[in-house]
Amino acid sequence: MLTYASISRRIRQVIAPVKALLQAKLGRCPRCMRWSILGALASWSAYAATASFWPDPGLLVALGIPAVCFTLLMATHVIVYMIRVSVALRAFERRVANGSAPVTVRISRRQLVWMACQAAVGFVLMAVFGRSPAFAQAAACAGAHNNKFTTSSEDENEVIARRNLEKSILLLCDNPCFDFACATGDCRATQAGLKNPGIKCHFDKKRGIFFCQADVLTCVCGCSTCEGQNSLIPPFNVGIGVAATQAAAQAAAAADAQALCGQFCGHLLCPAPTRPPCVVNVFALGGVTCTQDRKTGKFACIQTITTCTCRCGT
C-alpha cells in the first residue's frame, strides 16, 4: 500500500543518486563533454540537412529537440566548469589574505574571468581531442586529488547502507580520476578522503530505514588495468546478506559477493581505443560468518572473496 512516507522515500531514493551523479560529472567529466559536443554537432547537422532538402515542420521539431538538449548540456558543462574554476581561485585568494598561501598578488575580476575562460577553453579542447600532450600535460594519477561532493545511501540495514555508500563514493571518484595520466593503464579511484567524522548514519524512525551520508574532500587515485593481478579493494572485498534464516542470509551474501566482483571489474578499464567491457574472469568464494540480531531475529552474513580476476571482453 502506497503511503506518503513510502512515496517520499522512493522520491529520495531516485533523487539522491541523480544529484550525486550531477555533482560528480557536470563540469568535471571530459568524456561526457565530448559526447555532448558530438551530439550537438550531429543533431544540428541533421537539422540543417533536413531543413535544406526536406523541410517538414514535424520532422524539424523532432530533430530540433535533441539538438537543443545537447547544446544546453554542452553549455552547462562549460558554465559549471568555469564556476568551479572561479570558486577555486577565490578560495585560493582567501588563503593568500589569511597568510596561509605564499602569494601576495590579488586577482582582479577581469583576470578572474579571463583565467576561467582560458580554463574552459582547455577543458573543451581536452574533451574534444583527448588528453594529448599537444594541448596539456595531464597531472600524475597516483595520490589524492581535491574533488568535493556530498552523497548518501539508505537501507533497512545499517551495514548495507554504509557499504553501499562506500561503493558509491568510489565509483563517483572514478570520473575525476580518469582525467589524470598513467604511464600504463588508466587512472581509477582506490579510496576517498572524507570530511570528519567520515560516514554519518542515523535511523529514521518514521521511514524505518538507516540514512548514511558523507562529504568527500579528495579522491585517491591509482593506475590499473583490467587484466592482471588487481587486489580487491574495500568495499568490493566482502559480500553482505541479511535474511530471516541463516541459509537465506548465506545465499544472499554469496550472491552479493559475486555481484561485487562484477562491479569491481566494471570499474576498471580495458585499453583504448576500443575499450571492450572489463568482465569477471575467475571468481571464488572464501569463508562466511553469520550473526543473529537479537531484536529483529534476522541473520546477517559476511562472505569473503578469495579470487576475483578480470578480463577484457564480453
N, C-alpha and C positions, 0 to 999 in steps of 0.2 A: 504494500500500500504506500502510495506516494504521500509524503508529508512535507511540510515546509522545511524541516531540518534536513530531510534526505535530499530534497531538491537543492537546497543551499550547499550541501556537502558535494553533490555532483558538480554544481557550477564551480565551486572552488577547485575541485579535482581537475576540471577542464582548464580553468584559467591559470592555475599555478604553473604547469609545465609550459604553457604558451608564453607566459610572462618571462619565465626563466630563459626560454629559447630566444625571445626577442632581445633580452638583456645580453645574452651571450653572443649573438650573431650580428645584430644591427650595428653597422659601423665598425665591426671587428673582423668580419669574415671575407677575405678577398675572393674566395671561391664563390660565395653567394653573390657578391658584387659582380663577378664576371658573368654569372648566369643571368642576372638581371639586365646587364648591358646587352648581352647577346639576344636575350628575349625581346628587349625593346627594339633593337635593330631589325630582328627578323619580323616582328609584328608590324612595325612601321613600313618596312619594305613590302610586305604582303598587302598592307593597306594602300600604299601608293600605287602598286601594280594593279590592284583591283579597281581603284578609282580611275586609273587611266584607261584600262581595257574593258572593264565590266562594272560600270558604276551603279550597282544595285544598292539602294538605300539600306535594305535589311542586312545584306552581306557586309556592307561598310560598317554598320553599327556593331555587328558580331566581331569583326576584325579590330575595330577601334577600342573595344573594351579591354582585351588583353594588352594592347599596345599602351593604353593609358596606365593600366595597372603596373606593367613592367617599368614604365617611365617613373611613376611615383615611387616604386620600390627602389629604383636606382637613385633617385634624388634623396630619398630618406636615408639610404646608406651613407651618401656623401655628407648630408647635413649633420647626421648623428656623429659621424667621424670627426667633422670639424668642431662640433660642440665638445666632444671628448678631448680633442687636442687643446682647445681653448681653456677648458676647465683644468687640464693638467698644467698648462703654462701658468695660469693664475695661481694654482696651488703652489707651484714652484716659486712664484714671485712672493707669495706669503711666507714661504720658508726663508727666502732672502731677507724679507723685512724682519723676521724673527731672529735672524742671525744663525740659522741652522744650515744655510747653504752658502758656499764660498763665492757668491756673485753679488755685485752691488749695482748692476745696471737694471733700471726699471724698464719694463716693456710697455710701450705706448699702445693705445687702442689700434692705431693704424698698423703698427708692427705685429700686433696680435692677430689681426685679420689677415695680414699678408702671410704670416707663418702658418696659420690654419689653412689658407688656400693652397700654399705650397704642399703641405702635408696631404691635403685632399687630392691634389693632382698626382702625387706619388702613390697614394692609395689606389687611385683609379688605374694608373699605369701598371702597378704590380698586379692588380686584379685582371687586367686585360692580357698582359704579356707574361705573367707568371713571375716567379722570384728569380729574374735574370740578373747577373752581375752588371749588365749594361745599364740598368736603372738604379740599382741599390745593392748594397751588401747586407744581406739579412743577418740579424744578430744570431749568435750561437744559441743552440737549443738548450743544452744542459743547464739546469738551475731553476731558480724561482723567478717568475716574471709577474709584474703587477697586473692584476686583472680583477677588478672589483665587481661583484654581483651578489645578489641575495636569491636563495632558492629554498624550497620547502618540500616536505613529503608528509603523508599521513597514512595511517593504517590502524587496524584494530589491535595490532601487536606492536609494542614499542621497539623491540629488537628489529623487526622487519622495517618499520618506519625509518629507523635510524640508518639501517643498512641501505635501503633504497635511496635515501638522501645522499649518502656517501657515494653511491654509484652514479647518481645524477650529477653530482659535483664534478666527478672525474670525467664523465662523458661531455659535460658542458665545457670543461677546460681543454678538451681535445682541439676545438676550433682555434682558439688563440695560440695554442702550442704549435699548430700546423704552420704558422707564419714564420717560424724560426728555422734556421738552417742546420742541416746534418751532413756530415761527410758521407755517411752511408745510411740508407733507410730514411725514415720520416720522423718528424718530431711529434711525440704524443705525450699526453698527460700521465704522470706517475702518481702524483698526490697533489694536495692543495693546502695552502696556508690559510687558516681560518681566524677570524677575529675572536678574541676571548669573549666568552668562555667556550668557544667551539660550537658544537651542535647542541641546541637547546630544544628539549622536548617537554611537552606538557599534555596532560589528559583533559580532553574536552568532555565534560560530563554530559552536556546536552546532546552531543553528537555521538558519544560513546567511542571516540577514537583518540589515538595519540597523534599530535601535530608536532613535527620537528622542523626546525629552521636553522639556517646557518648563513653567516656573512663571509663570503670568500674575499680574501685580500690578494692572494697570489696563487698562480698555477705553477706547479713544479713540473718541468718537462724533461724528457729524455729521448734519445734516438733509439729507434727499434724498427724491426722488420717483421712481417707476418710469419715467415718461415724461420725456423731455427729455435734455439733454446731461449724461450721467454718465460721467466718466472712469473707465476700468478701473483698479482698484487691485490691487496685488500681494496675493495670488498668483494673481489671476484674469487676469493680462495675458499670460501665455505658456503654451503647451501643451508637454508633455514626452512624448516617446515613446522607448522602448527596445526594440530587437529585434535579431535575428541579422543582418538585412540592412538596408542603408540605406533601401531603398524601404519596407520594412515599418515601420521606425522613423519615417520621414516621415509615413506614413499614420496611425500611432498618435498622433503629435504633433498632426496636423491634427484627428483625432477628439477628442483631449483638449482642444484649444483650443476646439472647438465646444461641448463639454460644459461647459467653464469659463464660457463666455459665458452659457449657460443657468443655471448656478449663481449667477453674478453677478446676473443679472436676478432669480432666485428669492430672493435675499437682500434685494431691495428690496420695497417695499410699495406697493400701489395704494390710492387714497383709501377711507376708511371711509364708510358702514358696510358696504357690500357686499364690499369688498376682493377683487375678482377676482384671479386669479394674475398675476404680472408675468412676461411671457414675452419671448423674443427677437423683436425686430422686424427689424433688419438686422444681418447678420454677414458679415465679410470677413476673409480671412487675409492676413497680411503675409509677410515673408521667413522662411526657415528655415535654420538652421545645424546641422550634424551633426559629431560627433566619434566616433572609434572607440577603445574601451578595449583597450589592448594585451594586458592579462592575459586578459580574457574573450573578446575579439574582437567584442563586441556594439557596436552603434551607438546613440548617444544623440542625439536631435534636439530642438532648441528651436524652436518655432513661434510667431512673433509674431502679434498680432491688430491689424489696422488699424481695424476698425469693429465695435462691439458696442453696439447701441442696443436699448432695451426698450420694451414697450408693455403696457397693461393688457388682458387678455382671455385667451382660450384658444387 
